C-alpha cells in the first residue's frame, strides 16, 4: 500500500520559535495532502487542505499566518508552526491522496510537538 | 457539510467476546465511509471502507462493518476480540468528489483479559 512518512516524529521547541514538519509520500505522487491536529484523547481536526503548486485551503478558525503550509512538490508538503506557544503543543498528522487509490487517504505516523 | 457521530466514547469488553462500535453520519450528498484504528502515539491505519456496492464490508484484523443508508449508520463489528485490539477507533466520512475526510470523536476499545 501507499506509504506516507512524517518527520520528525517528536519535536520539542522553545516558546517563540518556529518548527517545520514534513510529510512525504514515498511511493506515489500526492497532488493533495491534508493536515490534522489532534489533542489528547480527542479526534482529528482538519486544519487545511494542501494542493501541489497552489495555496493551501484552511478550515475556519485556523490561523493561516501561524500554520504555514507549503506543497512545492508532488511528494512533499510541509507545515511550519510559527512563533510557537505552549497551546500549540499537540499531535499533528498528515494524510495524502493517491490518485490510483481514491478516495482512500493514507496517513503519516504523526508528529508530537511540545512547546516549552 | 457532513458530520460523524460515534455514540460510545469507551467500550470495555472481555477477550473473545463480540463487539460493536457505533457510528452515525450526516450528509446532504453521497459519501464514502471509513473506519480507522489508532494505536498510542501513532498515525491512523485503515481498517475498512465503504465506497459502493455490497453494504457489508470486510476489513483487516477480522473487522467488518455494515452500511445502512436508511439509518445513516456504519457500525463496526468483530465477532471475537483480542487483547491487541485495544486501541482508539475512528469512523470517518468524505463526500464523493471532495475527498476531505471528517472524523468522529473516536471510540476507545478496551479489551480485558
Interface residues (C-beta under 8 A of the other chain):
Chain A: X4 X6 X32 X34 X36 X41 X42 X43 X44 X46 X49 X91 X93 X95 X97 X102 X103 X104 X105 X106 X107 X108 X109 X110 X112
Chain B: X32 X34 X36 X41 X42 X43 X44 X45 X46 X49 X51 X90 X94 X96 X99 X100 X101 X102 X103 X104 X105 X106 X108
